[in-house]
Amino acid sequence: MKKILLLFIVLLTFVKSYSQTSVFNNLLEKYVTNTGIVDYERFNGQLLKKHIKYLENTSPKSNWSDNKQKAFWINVYNAYTIYIVLNTIQIEKIESILDIKIKGKTAWKIPFVKVGNKTYTLDYIEHKILRRKFSDPKIHFGINCASASCPKLSNKAFTEENIEMELTRLTEDFINDTSKNKISNNEIEISLIFDWFQNDFTKNGSLINFLNNYSKIKISPKAKISFLNYDWTLNRK
């Protein structure tokens, strides 16, 4: 009887988790374009709040796989980023996520992210959880900072099953997006992301080595490297 009850609890938890991921996935599919542009004006805030409430009462379990944890935390980061932008837009006109400040703190340093009865900042999730625990540079193309120069916000939620495939797709899309990076054989002008987090991209070789894993254009090891200005304009319609 105890085994049956335990199995029922595990199944119920799985169904609830899958259901909530589907809710977030549906929101992304409906209000985010294939190029990562968000329709904040029409975004269903009430449904997003229900999803946020679920996150407040959920935290990764010790028996979750790395892929499941990675997918969960990237979804958390993206959901709360949309949430803070959406809530701010309803109160005041903003042109950039940089316009969001509470008591002098930027959106990334405001402790408003509630997960599993704990409170985090977006910075903490990115740097202390995602980057530190998983050491996967592709994470930078999964999390979204709600800005024009960011890697695009995916219009599908991450899951344990799709996380690696989706991160690879988003990495390829970003690197080969000529509005984000200008790549030729002998010279590259690339996103500041590759400068800010260069250590993440050079753990297993040079920065050009990393780019060549995903670039459609083969880059010379001796190519000249420069970095483009970053556009913090909101990723909105």
Biotite code that builds the C-alpha atoms (Angstrom):
import biotite.structure as struc

atoms = struc.array([
    struc.Atom([0.000, 0.000, 0.000], chain_id="A", res_id=1, res_name="MET", atom_name="CA", element="C"),
    struc.Atom([2.840, 2.399, 0.867], chain_id="A", res_id=2, res_name="LYS", atom_name="CA", element="C"),
    struc.Atom([4.537, 1.662, -2.456], chain_id="A", res_id=3, res_name="LYS", atom_name="CA", element="C"),
    struc.Atom([1.316, 2.382, -4.342], chain_id="A", res_id=4, res_name="ILE", atom_name="CA", element="C"),
    struc.Atom([0.843, 5.648, -2.439], chain_id="A", res_id=5, res_name="LEU", atom_name="CA", element="C"),
    struc.Atom([4.449, 6.683, -3.127], chain_id="A", res_id=6, res_name="LEU", atom_name="CA", element="C"),
    struc.Atom([4.029, 5.870, -6.815], chain_id="A", res_id=7, res_name="LEU", atom_name="CA", element="C"),
    struc.Atom([0.834, 7.939, -6.910], chain_id="A", res_id=8, res_name="PHE", atom_name="CA", element="C"),
    struc.Atom([2.589, 10.935, -5.307], chain_id="A", res_id=9, res_name="ILE", atom_name="CA", element="C"),
    struc.Atom([5.496, 10.711, -7.772], chain_id="A", res_id=10, res_name="VAL", atom_name="CA", element="C"),
    struc.Atom([3.076, 10.451, -10.697], chain_id="A", res_id=11, res_name="LEU", atom_name="CA", element="C"),
    struc.Atom([1.008, 13.387, -9.419], chain_id="A", res_id=12, res_name="LEU", atom_name="CA", element="C"),
    struc.Atom([4.152, 15.520, -9.058], chain_id="A", res_id=13, res_name="THR", atom_name="CA", element="C"),
    struc.Atom([5.244, 14.618, -12.586], chain_id="A", res_id=14, res_name="PHE", atom_name="CA", element="C"),
    struc.Atom([1.841, 15.447, -14.056], chain_id="A", res_id=15, res_name="VAL", atom_name="CA", element="C"),
    struc.Atom([1.720, 18.796, -12.231], chain_id="A", res_id=16, res_name="LYS", atom_name="CA", element="C"),
    struc.Atom([5.243, 19.693, -13.360], chain_id="A", res_id=17, res_name="SER", atom_name="CA", element="C"),
    struc.Atom([4.527, 18.676, -16.957], chain_id="A", res_id=18, res_name="TYR", atom_name="CA", element="C"),
    struc.Atom([1.263, 20.618, -16.909], chain_id="A", res_id=19, res_name="SER", atom_name="CA", element="C"),
    struc.Atom([2.925, 23.807, -15.676], chain_id="A", res_id=20, res_name="GLN", atom_name="CA", element="C"),
    struc.Atom([5.727, 23.525, -18.224], chain_id="A", res_id=21, res_name="THR", atom_name="CA", element="C"),
    struc.Atom([3.018, 23.193, -20.857], chain_id="A", res_id=22, res_name="SER", atom_name="CA", element="C"),
    struc.Atom([1.368, 26.376, -19.547], chain_id="A", res_id=23, res_name="VAL", atom_name="CA", element="C"),
    struc.Atom([4.623, 28.324, -19.929], chain_id="A", res_id=24, res_name="PHE", atom_name="CA", element="C"),
    struc.Atom([5.251, 26.702, -23.305], chain_id="A", res_id=25, res_name="ASN", atom_name="CA", element="C"),
    struc.Atom([1.806, 27.771, -24.526], chain_id="A", res_id=26, res_name="ASN", atom_name="CA", element="C"),
    struc.Atom([2.425, 31.352, -23.382], chain_id="A", res_id=27, res_name="LEU", atom_name="CA", element="C"),
    struc.Atom([5.722, 31.452, -25.259], chain_id="A", res_id=28, res_name="LEU", atom_name="CA", element="C"),
    struc.Atom([4.190, 29.947, -28.395], chain_id="A", res_id=29, res_name="GLU", atom_name="CA", element="C"),
    struc.Atom([1.347, 32.478, -28.388], chain_id="A", res_id=30, res_name="LYS", atom_name="CA", element="C"),
    struc.Atom([3.150, 35.692, -27.443], chain_id="A", res_id=31, res_name="TYR", atom_name="CA", element="C"),
    struc.Atom([6.738, 35.243, -28.681], chain_id="A", res_id=32, res_name="VAL", atom_name="CA", element="C"),
    struc.Atom([7.654, 35.210, -32.373], chain_id="A", res_id=33, res_name="THR", atom_name="CA", element="C"),
    struc.Atom([10.129, 32.844, -33.995], chain_id="A", res_id=34, res_name="ASN", atom_name="CA", element="C"),
    struc.Atom([12.664, 35.666, -33.865], chain_id="A", res_id=35, res_name="THR", atom_name="CA", element="C"),
    struc.Atom([12.209, 36.214, -30.122], chain_id="A", res_id=36, res_name="GLY", atom_name="CA", element="C"),
    struc.Atom([10.044, 39.339, -30.231], chain_id="A", res_id=37, res_name="ILE", atom_name="CA", element="C"),
    struc.Atom([7.596, 39.507, -27.320], chain_id="A", res_id=38, res_name="VAL", atom_name="CA", element="C"),
    struc.Atom([4.064, 40.866, -27.529], chain_id="A", res_id=39, res_name="ASP", atom_name="CA", element="C"),
    struc.Atom([4.053, 42.381, -24.044], chain_id="A", res_id=40, res_name="TYR", atom_name="CA", element="C"),
    struc.Atom([0.880, 44.350, -24.750], chain_id="A", res_id=41, res_name="GLU", atom_name="CA", element="C"),
    struc.Atom([-1.208, 41.203, -25.265], chain_id="A", res_id=42, res_name="ARG", atom_name="CA", element="C"),
    struc.Atom([0.745, 38.808, -23.045], chain_id="A", res_id=43, res_name="PHE", atom_name="CA", element="C"),
    struc.Atom([-1.586, 36.911, -20.697], chain_id="A", res_id=44, res_name="ASN", atom_name="CA", element="C"),
    struc.Atom([-0.366, 38.239, -17.357], chain_id="A", res_id=45, res_name="GLY", atom_name="CA", element="C"),
    struc.Atom([-2.884, 36.301, -15.307], chain_id="A", res_id=46, res_name="GLN", atom_name="CA", element="C"),
    struc.Atom([-1.777, 32.979, -16.725], chain_id="A", res_id=47, res_name="LEU", atom_name="CA", element="C"),
    struc.Atom([1.862, 33.940, -16.215], chain_id="A", res_id=48, res_name="LEU", atom_name="CA", element="C"),
    struc.Atom([1.078, 34.776, -12.565], chain_id="A", res_id=49, res_name="LYS", atom_name="CA", element="C"),
    struc.Atom([-0.363, 31.277, -12.101], chain_id="A", res_id=50, res_name="LYS", atom_name="CA", element="C"),
    struc.Atom([2.832, 29.817, -13.500], chain_id="A", res_id=51, res_name="HIS", atom_name="CA", element="C"),
    struc.Atom([4.906, 32.066, -11.214], chain_id="A", res_id=52, res_name="ILE", atom_name="CA", element="C"),
    struc.Atom([2.845, 30.813, -8.260], chain_id="A", res_id=53, res_name="LYS", atom_name="CA", element="C"),
    struc.Atom([3.752, 27.259, -9.241], chain_id="A", res_id=54, res_name="TYR", atom_name="CA", element="C"),
    struc.Atom([7.449, 28.196, -9.324], chain_id="A", res_id=55, res_name="LEU", atom_name="CA", element="C"),
    struc.Atom([7.192, 29.760, -5.871], chain_id="A", res_id=56, res_name="GLU", atom_name="CA", element="C"),
    struc.Atom([6.219, 26.372, -4.471], chain_id="A", res_id=57, res_name="ASN", atom_name="CA", element="C"),
    struc.Atom([8.580, 24.220, -6.531], chain_id="A", res_id=58, res_name="THR", atom_name="CA", element="C"),
    struc.Atom([12.300, 23.579, -6.390], chain_id="A", res_id=59, res_name="SER", atom_name="CA", element="C"),
    struc.Atom([14.560, 21.015, -8.074], chain_id="A", res_id=60, res_name="PRO", atom_name="CA", element="C"),
    struc.Atom([14.823, 17.677, -6.314], chain_id="A", res_id=61, res_name="LYS", atom_name="CA", element="C"),
    struc.Atom([18.086, 15.889, -5.609], chain_id="A", res_id=62, res_name="SER", atom_name="CA", element="C"),
    struc.Atom([17.067, 13.036, -7.912], chain_id="A", res_id=63, res_name="ASN", atom_name="CA", element="C"),
    struc.Atom([16.457, 15.312, -10.912], chain_id="A", res_id=64, res_name="TRP", atom_name="CA", element="C"),
    struc.Atom([18.904, 14.849, -13.783], chain_id="A", res_id=65, res_name="SER", atom_name="CA", element="C"),
    struc.Atom([21.250, 17.699, -14.711], chain_id="A", res_id=66, res_name="ASP", atom_name="CA", element="C"),
    struc.Atom([19.229, 18.283, -17.874], chain_id="A", res_id=67, res_name="ASN", atom_name="CA", element="C"),
    struc.Atom([15.995, 18.564, -15.924], chain_id="A", res_id=68, res_name="LYS", atom_name="CA", element="C"),
    struc.Atom([17.537, 21.007, -13.453], chain_id="A", res_id=69, res_name="GLN", atom_name="CA", element="C"),
    struc.Atom([19.120, 23.046, -16.237], chain_id="A", res_id=70, res_name="LYS", atom_name="CA", element="C"),
    struc.Atom([15.822, 23.260, -18.123], chain_id="A", res_id=71, res_name="ALA", atom_name="CA", element="C"),
    struc.Atom([13.964, 24.203, -14.944], chain_id="A", res_id=72, res_name="PHE", atom_name="CA", element="C"),
    struc.Atom([16.309, 27.049, -13.985], chain_id="A", res_id=73, res_name="TRP", atom_name="CA", element="C"),
    struc.Atom([16.486, 28.519, -17.500], chain_id="A", res_id=74, res_name="ILE", atom_name="CA", element="C"),
    struc.Atom([12.681, 28.489, -17.632], chain_id="A", res_id=75, res_name="ASN", atom_name="CA", element="C"),
    struc.Atom([12.628, 30.190, -14.212], chain_id="A", res_id=76, res_name="VAL", atom_name="CA", element="C"),
    struc.Atom([15.024, 32.891, -15.418], chain_id="A", res_id=77, res_name="TYR", atom_name="CA", element="C"),
    struc.Atom([13.025, 33.569, -18.574], chain_id="A", res_id=78, res_name="ASN", atom_name="CA", element="C"),
    struc.Atom([9.615, 33.464, -16.888], chain_id="A", res_id=79, res_name="ALA", atom_name="CA", element="C"),
    struc.Atom([10.642, 35.943, -14.205], chain_id="A", res_id=80, res_name="TYR", atom_name="CA", element="C"),
    struc.Atom([12.329, 38.222, -16.749], chain_id="A", res_id=81, res_name="THR", atom_name="CA", element="C"),
    struc.Atom([9.072, 38.417, -18.708], chain_id="A", res_id=82, res_name="ILE", atom_name="CA", element="C"),
    struc.Atom([7.216, 38.865, -15.419], chain_id="A", res_id=83, res_name="TYR", atom_name="CA", element="C"),
    struc.Atom([9.209, 41.889, -14.221], chain_id="A", res_id=84, res_name="ILE", atom_name="CA", element="C"),
    struc.Atom([9.092, 43.564, -17.652], chain_id="A", res_id=85, res_name="VAL", atom_name="CA", element="C"),
    struc.Atom([5.360, 42.922, -17.958], chain_id="A", res_id=86, res_name="LEU", atom_name="CA", element="C"),
    struc.Atom([4.629, 44.272, -14.471], chain_id="A", res_id=87, res_name="ASN", atom_name="CA", element="C"),
    struc.Atom([6.719, 47.386, -15.079], chain_id="A", res_id=88, res_name="THR", atom_name="CA", element="C"),
    struc.Atom([5.142, 48.135, -18.466], chain_id="A", res_id=89, res_name="ILE", atom_name="CA", element="C"),
    struc.Atom([1.723, 48.122, -16.818], chain_id="A", res_id=90, res_name="GLN", atom_name="CA", element="C"),
    struc.Atom([2.860, 50.933, -14.491], chain_id="A", res_id=91, res_name="ILE", atom_name="CA", element="C"),
    struc.Atom([5.241, 53.037, -16.536], chain_id="A", res_id=92, res_name="GLU", atom_name="CA", element="C"),
    struc.Atom([6.595, 53.428, -20.051], chain_id="A", res_id=93, res_name="LYS", atom_name="CA", element="C"),
    struc.Atom([10.015, 51.834, -20.475], chain_id="A", res_id=94, res_name="ILE", atom_name="CA", element="C"),
    struc.Atom([12.235, 51.443, -23.510], chain_id="A", res_id=95, res_name="GLU", atom_name="CA", element="C"),
    struc.Atom([14.733, 49.056, -21.975], chain_id="A", res_id=96, res_name="SER", atom_name="CA", element="C"),
    struc.Atom([15.086, 46.561, -19.156], chain_id="A", res_id=97, res_name="ILE", atom_name="CA", element="C"),
    struc.Atom([17.791, 48.939, -17.891], chain_id="A", res_id=98, res_name="LEU", atom_name="CA", element="C"),
    struc.Atom([14.964, 51.354, -17.047], chain_id="A", res_id=99, res_name="ASP", atom_name="CA", element="C"),
    struc.Atom([13.711, 48.947, -14.379], chain_id="A", res_id=100, res_name="ILE", atom_name="CA", element="C"),
    struc.Atom([15.108, 49.882, -10.985], chain_id="A", res_id=101, res_name="LYS", atom_name="CA", element="C"),
    struc.Atom([13.929, 49.398, -7.418], chain_id="A", res_id=102, res_name="ILE", atom_name="CA", element="C"),
    struc.Atom([15.828, 51.216, -4.679], chain_id="A", res_id=103, res_name="LYS", atom_name="CA", element="C"),
    struc.Atom([18.691, 51.727, -7.099], chain_id="A", res_id=104, res_name="GLY", atom_name="CA", element="C"),
    struc.Atom([18.930, 48.033, -8.000], chain_id="A", res_id=105, res_name="LYS", atom_name="CA", element="C"),
    struc.Atom([18.683, 46.857, -11.604], chain_id="A", res_id=106, res_name="THR", atom_name="CA", element="C"),
    struc.Atom([16.327, 44.088, -12.711], chain_id="A", res_id=107, res_name="ALA", atom_name="CA", element="C"),
    struc.Atom([19.127, 41.536, -12.300], chain_id="A", res_id=108, res_name="TRP", atom_name="CA", element="C"),
    struc.Atom([19.876, 42.496, -8.710], chain_id="A", res_id=109, res_name="LYS", atom_name="CA", element="C"),
    struc.Atom([16.322, 42.843, -7.364], chain_id="A", res_id=110, res_name="ILE", atom_name="CA", element="C"),
    struc.Atom([15.477, 39.894, -5.053], chain_id="A", res_id=111, res_name="PRO", atom_name="CA", element="C"),
    struc.Atom([12.080, 39.097, -6.561], chain_id="A", res_id=112, res_name="PHE", atom_name="CA", element="C"),
    struc.Atom([12.560, 35.598, -7.978], chain_id="A", res_id=113, res_name="VAL", atom_name="CA", element="C"),
    struc.Atom([10.782, 33.155, -5.664], chain_id="A", res_id=114, res_name="LYS", atom_name="CA", element="C"),
    struc.Atom([11.420, 29.448, -6.148], chain_id="A", res_id=115, res_name="VAL", atom_name="CA", element="C"),
    struc.Atom([10.744, 26.705, -3.636], chain_id="A", res_id=116, res_name="GLY", atom_name="CA", element="C"),
    struc.Atom([10.048, 29.193, -0.830], chain_id="A", res_id=117, res_name="ASN", atom_name="CA", element="C"),
    struc.Atom([13.445, 30.858, -1.392], chain_id="A", res_id=118, res_name="LYS", atom_name="CA", element="C"),
    struc.Atom([14.112, 34.260, -2.928], chain_id="A", res_id=119, res_name="THR", atom_name="CA", element="C"),
    struc.Atom([16.760, 34.858, -5.565], chain_id="A", res_id=120, res_name="TYR", atom_name="CA", element="C"),
    struc.Atom([17.949, 37.518, -7.980], chain_id="A", res_id=121, res_name="THR", atom_name="CA", element="C"),
    struc.Atom([18.251, 36.888, -11.710], chain_id="A", res_id=122, res_name="LEU", atom_name="CA", element="C"),
    struc.Atom([21.998, 37.387, -11.304], chain_id="A", res_id=123, res_name="ASP", atom_name="CA", element="C"),
    struc.Atom([22.158, 34.638, -8.688], chain_id="A", res_id=124, res_name="TYR", atom_name="CA", element="C"),
    struc.Atom([20.344, 32.171, -10.931], chain_id="A", res_id=125, res_name="ILE", atom_name="CA", element="C"),
    struc.Atom([22.599, 32.956, -13.880], chain_id="A", res_id=126, res_name="GLU", atom_name="CA", element="C"),
    struc.Atom([25.972, 33.095, -12.164], chain_id="A", res_id=127, res_name="HIS", atom_name="CA", element="C"),
    struc.Atom([25.642, 30.983, -9.001], chain_id="A", res_id=128, res_name="LYS", atom_name="CA", element="C"),
    struc.Atom([23.340, 28.251, -10.278], chain_id="A", res_id=129, res_name="ILE", atom_name="CA", element="C"),
    struc.Atom([23.405, 27.921, -14.068], chain_id="A", res_id=130, res_name="LEU", atom_name="CA", element="C"),
    struc.Atom([26.988, 28.921, -14.852], chain_id="A", res_id=131, res_name="ARG", atom_name="CA", element="C"),
    struc.Atom([28.560, 27.442, -11.725], chain_id="A", res_id=132, res_name="ARG", atom_name="CA", element="C"),
    struc.Atom([26.682, 24.135, -11.584], chain_id="A", res_id=133, res_name="LYS", atom_name="CA", element="C"),
    struc.Atom([26.492, 23.201, -15.259], chain_id="A", res_id=134, res_name="PHE", atom_name="CA", element="C"),
    struc.Atom([29.527, 24.893, -16.834], chain_id="A", res_id=135, res_name="SER", atom_name="CA", element="C"),
    struc.Atom([27.779, 24.920, -20.214], chain_id="A", res_id=136, res_name="ASP", atom_name="CA", element="C"),
    struc.Atom([28.473, 28.016, -22.367], chain_id="A", res_id=137, res_name="PRO", atom_name="CA", element="C"),
    struc.Atom([25.322, 27.335, -24.408], chain_id="A", res_id=138, res_name="LYS", atom_name="CA", element="C"),
    struc.Atom([23.345, 28.513, -21.364], chain_id="A", res_id=139, res_name="ILE", atom_name="CA", element="C"),
    struc.Atom([24.081, 32.073, -22.502], chain_id="A", res_id=140, res_name="HIS", atom_name="CA", element="C"),
    struc.Atom([21.890, 31.483, -25.550], chain_id="A", res_id=141, res_name="PHE", atom_name="CA", element="C"),
    struc.Atom([19.017, 30.013, -23.551], chain_id="A", res_id=142, res_name="GLY", atom_name="CA", element="C"),
    struc.Atom([18.543, 32.740, -20.955], chain_id="A", res_id=143, res_name="ILE", atom_name="CA", element="C"),
    struc.Atom([17.100, 36.002, -22.211], chain_id="A", res_id=144, res_name="ASN", atom_name="CA", element="C"),
    struc.Atom([17.692, 39.581, -21.025], chain_id="A", res_id=145, res_name="CYS", atom_name="CA", element="C"),
    struc.Atom([14.694, 41.074, -22.859], chain_id="A", res_id=146, res_name="ALA", atom_name="CA", element="C"),
    struc.Atom([16.881, 43.170, -25.158], chain_id="A", res_id=147, res_name="SER", atom_name="CA", element="C"),
    struc.Atom([17.457, 43.521, -28.892], chain_id="A", res_id=148, res_name="ALA", atom_name="CA", element="C"),
    struc.Atom([21.079, 42.351, -28.796], chain_id="A", res_id=149, res_name="SER", atom_name="CA", element="C"),
    struc.Atom([20.317, 39.338, -26.591], chain_id="A", res_id=150, res_name="CYS", atom_name="CA", element="C"),
    struc.Atom([20.107, 35.856, -27.985], chain_id="A", res_id=151, res_name="PRO", atom_name="CA", element="C"),
    struc.Atom([16.455, 35.471, -28.926], chain_id="A", res_id=152, res_name="LYS", atom_name="CA", element="C"),
    struc.Atom([13.916, 34.302, -26.389], chain_id="A", res_id=153, res_name="LEU", atom_name="CA", element="C"),
    struc.Atom([12.849, 30.839, -27.509], chain_id="A", res_id=154, res_name="SER", atom_name="CA", element="C"),
    struc.Atom([9.129, 30.461, -28.103], chain_id="A", res_id=155, res_name="ASN", atom_name="CA", element="C"),
    struc.Atom([9.121, 27.061, -26.461], chain_id="A", res_id=156, res_name="LYS", atom_name="CA", element="C"),
    struc.Atom([9.815, 26.032, -22.891], chain_id="A", res_id=157, res_name="ALA", atom_name="CA", element="C"),
    struc.Atom([12.853, 23.908, -22.096], chain_id="A", res_id=158, res_name="PHE", atom_name="CA", element="C"),
    struc.Atom([12.363, 20.349, -20.897], chain_id="A", res_id=159, res_name="THR", atom_name="CA", element="C"),
    struc.Atom([14.612, 17.542, -19.760], chain_id="A", res_id=160, res_name="GLU", atom_name="CA", element="C"),
    struc.Atom([14.161, 15.970, -23.190], chain_id="A", res_id=161, res_name="GLU", atom_name="CA", element="C"),
    struc.Atom([14.745, 18.992, -25.434], chain_id="A", res_id=162, res_name="ASN", atom_name="CA", element="C"),
    struc.Atom([17.259, 21.080, -23.475], chain_id="A", res_id=163, res_name="ILE", atom_name="CA", element="C"),
    struc.Atom([20.449, 20.025, -25.282], chain_id="A", res_id=164, res_name="GLU", atom_name="CA", element="C"),
    struc.Atom([18.911, 20.138, -28.753], chain_id="A", res_id=165, res_name="MET", atom_name="CA", element="C"),
    struc.Atom([17.286, 23.525, -28.104], chain_id="A", res_id=166, res_name="GLU", atom_name="CA", element="C"),
    struc.Atom([20.407, 25.108, -26.622], chain_id="A", res_id=167, res_name="LEU", atom_name="CA", element="C"),
    struc.Atom([22.420, 23.910, -29.616], chain_id="A", res_id=168, res_name="THR", atom_name="CA", element="C"),
    struc.Atom([19.808, 25.316, -32.010], chain_id="A", res_id=169, res_name="ARG", atom_name="CA", element="C"),
    struc.Atom([19.714, 28.663, -30.213], chain_id="A", res_id=170, res_name="LEU", atom_name="CA", element="C"),
    struc.Atom([23.525, 28.841, -30.160], chain_id="A", res_id=171, res_name="THR", atom_name="CA", element="C"),
    struc.Atom([23.694, 28.196, -33.900], chain_id="A", res_id=172, res_name="GLU", atom_name="CA", element="C"),
    struc.Atom([20.924, 30.701, -34.594], chain_id="A", res_id=173, res_name="ASP", atom_name="CA", element="C"),
    struc.Atom([22.622, 33.419, -32.560], chain_id="A", res_id=174, res_name="PHE", atom_name="CA", element="C"),
    struc.Atom([26.123, 32.968, -33.921], chain_id="A", res_id=175, res_name="ILE", atom_name="CA", element="C"),
    struc.Atom([24.864, 32.932, -37.524], chain_id="A", res_id=176, res_name="ASN", atom_name="CA", element="C"),
    struc.Atom([22.472, 35.869, -37.044], chain_id="A", res_id=177, res_name="ASP", atom_name="CA", element="C"),
    struc.Atom([24.072, 38.690, -39.053], chain_id="A", res_id=178, res_name="THR", atom_name="CA", element="C"),
    struc.Atom([22.274, 41.292, -36.936], chain_id="A", res_id=179, res_name="SER", atom_name="CA", element="C"),
    struc.Atom([24.077, 39.974, -33.845], chain_id="A", res_id=180, res_name="LYS", atom_name="CA", element="C"),
    struc.Atom([27.433, 38.873, -35.264], chain_id="A", res_id=181, res_name="ASN", atom_name="CA", element="C"),
    struc.Atom([29.311, 39.735, -38.461], chain_id="A", res_id=182, res_name="LYS", atom_name="CA", element="C"),
    struc.Atom([31.505, 36.827, -39.409], chain_id="A", res_id=183, res_name="ILE", atom_name="CA", element="C"),
    struc.Atom([33.967, 36.362, -42.243], chain_id="A", res_id=184, res_name="SER", atom_name="CA", element="C"),
    struc.Atom([37.028, 34.180, -42.660], chain_id="A", res_id=185, res_name="ASN", atom_name="CA", element="C"),
    struc.Atom([39.594, 36.748, -41.594], chain_id="A", res_id=186, res_name="ASN", atom_name="CA", element="C"),
    struc.Atom([37.619, 39.187, -39.452], chain_id="A", res_id=187, res_name="GLU", atom_name="CA", element="C"),
    struc.Atom([34.767, 38.920, -36.984], chain_id="A", res_id=188, res_name="ILE", atom_name="CA", element="C"),
    struc.Atom([32.666, 41.531, -35.218], chain_id="A", res_id=189, res_name="GLU", atom_name="CA", element="C"),
    struc.Atom([30.819, 39.693, -32.509], chain_id="A", res_id=190, res_name="ILE", atom_name="CA", element="C"),
    struc.Atom([28.472, 40.210, -29.588], chain_id="A", res_id=191, res_name="SER", atom_name="CA", element="C"),
    struc.Atom([29.796, 41.592, -26.325], chain_id="A", res_id=192, res_name="LEU", atom_name="CA", element="C"),
    struc.Atom([28.472, 38.404, -24.723], chain_id="A", res_id=193, res_name="ILE", atom_name="CA", element="C"),
    struc.Atom([31.622, 36.721, -26.030], chain_id="A", res_id=194, res_name="PHE", atom_name="CA", element="C"),
    struc.Atom([33.733, 39.361, -24.278], chain_id="A", res_id=195, res_name="ASP", atom_name="CA", element="C"),
    struc.Atom([31.796, 39.496, -20.990], chain_id="A", res_id=196, res_name="TRP", atom_name="CA", element="C"),
    struc.Atom([31.849, 35.706, -20.594], chain_id="A", res_id=197, res_name="PHE", atom_name="CA", element="C"),
    struc.Atom([34.971, 34.847, -22.553], chain_id="A", res_id=198, res_name="GLN", atom_name="CA", element="C"),
    struc.Atom([36.171, 32.442, -19.861], chain_id="A", res_id=199, res_name="ASN", atom_name="CA", element="C"),
    struc.Atom([33.034, 30.355, -20.355], chain_id="A", res_id=200, res_name="ASP", atom_name="CA", element="C"),
    struc.Atom([33.684, 30.045, -24.089], chain_id="A", res_id=201, res_name="PHE", atom_name="CA", element="C"),
    struc.Atom([37.398, 29.267, -23.874], chain_id="A", res_id=202, res_name="THR", atom_name="CA", element="C"),
    struc.Atom([37.507, 26.421, -21.368], chain_id="A", res_id=203, res_name="LYS", atom_name="CA", element="C"),
    struc.Atom([38.132, 23.878, -24.119], chain_id="A", res_id=204, res_name="ASN", atom_name="CA", element="C"),
    struc.Atom([39.976, 26.026, -26.641], chain_id="A", res_id=205, res_name="GLY", atom_name="CA", element="C"),
    struc.Atom([40.025, 29.505, -28.105], chain_id="A", res_id=206, res_name="SER", atom_name="CA", element="C"),
    struc.Atom([37.013, 31.727, -28.677], chain_id="A", res_id=207, res_name="LEU", atom_name="CA", element="C"),
    struc.Atom([37.355, 31.114, -32.417], chain_id="A", res_id=208, res_name="ILE", atom_name="CA", element="C"),
    struc.Atom([37.366, 27.365, -31.765], chain_id="A", res_id=209, res_name="ASN", atom_name="CA", element="C"),
    struc.Atom([34.047, 27.730, -29.986], chain_id="A", res_id=210, res_name="PHE", atom_name="CA", element="C"),
    struc.Atom([32.531, 29.870, -32.733], chain_id="A", res_id=211, res_name="LEU", atom_name="CA", element="C"),
    struc.Atom([33.679, 27.441, -35.435], chain_id="A", res_id=212, res_name="ASN", atom_name="CA", element="C"),
    struc.Atom([31.689, 24.672, -33.770], chain_id="A", res_id=213, res_name="ASN", atom_name="CA", element="C"),
    struc.Atom([28.501, 26.506, -34.787], chain_id="A", res_id=214, res_name="TYR", atom_name="CA", element="C"),
    struc.Atom([29.384, 29.068, -37.470], chain_id="A", res_id=215, res_name="SER", atom_name="CA", element="C"),
    struc.Atom([28.379, 28.389, -41.073], chain_id="A", res_id=216, res_name="LYS", atom_name="CA", element="C"),
    struc.Atom([31.433, 30.388, -42.154], chain_id="A", res_id=217, res_name="ILE", atom_name="CA", element="C"),
    struc.Atom([34.807, 28.911, -41.260], chain_id="A", res_id=218, res_name="LYS", atom_name="CA", element="C"),
    struc.Atom([36.809, 31.429, -39.241], chain_id="A", res_id=219, res_name="ILE", atom_name="CA", element="C"),
    struc.Atom([40.590, 31.559, -39.475], chain_id="A", res_id=220, res_name="SER", atom_name="CA", element="C"),
    struc.Atom([42.410, 30.993, -36.159], chain_id="A", res_id=221, res_name="PRO", atom_name="CA", element="C"),
    struc.Atom([44.202, 34.273, -36.885], chain_id="A", res_id=222, res_name="LYS", atom_name="CA", element="C"),
    struc.Atom([41.025, 36.257, -37.622], chain_id="A", res_id=223, res_name="ALA", atom_name="CA", element="C"),
    struc.Atom([40.814, 39.791, -36.245], chain_id="A", res_id=224, res_name="LYS", atom_name="CA", element="C"),
    struc.Atom([38.273, 40.004, -33.391], chain_id="A", res_id=225, res_name="ILE", atom_name="CA", element="C"),
    struc.Atom([36.261, 43.060, -32.369], chain_id="A", res_id=226, res_name="SER", atom_name="CA", element="C"),
    struc.Atom([33.039, 43.483, -30.412], chain_id="A", res_id=227, res_name="PHE", atom_name="CA", element="C"),
    struc.Atom([29.807, 45.192, -31.426], chain_id="A", res_id=228, res_name="LEU", atom_name="CA", element="C"),
    struc.Atom([27.880, 47.703, -29.348], chain_id="A", res_id=229, res_name="ASN", atom_name="CA", element="C"),
    struc.Atom([25.065, 46.181, -27.301], chain_id="A", res_id=230, res_name="TYR", atom_name="CA", element="C"),
    struc.Atom([21.499, 47.306, -27.967], chain_id="A", res_id=231, res_name="ASP", atom_name="CA", element="C"),
    struc.Atom([19.482, 47.229, -24.747], chain_id="A", res_id=232, res_name="TRP", atom_name="CA", element="C"),
    struc.Atom([16.220, 48.261, -26.434], chain_id="A", res_id=233, res_name="THR", atom_name="CA", element="C"),
    struc.Atom([13.327, 46.104, -25.225], chain_id="A", res_id=234, res_name="LEU", atom_name="CA", element="C"),
    struc.Atom([12.596, 43.005, -27.328], chain_id="A", res_id=235, res_name="ASN", atom_name="CA", element="C"),
    struc.Atom([9.028, 44.056, -27.967], chain_id="A", res_id=236, res_name="ARG", atom_name="CA", element="C"),
    struc.Atom([6.712, 44.420, -30.939], chain_id="A", res_id=237, res_name="LYS", atom_name="CA", element="C"),
])
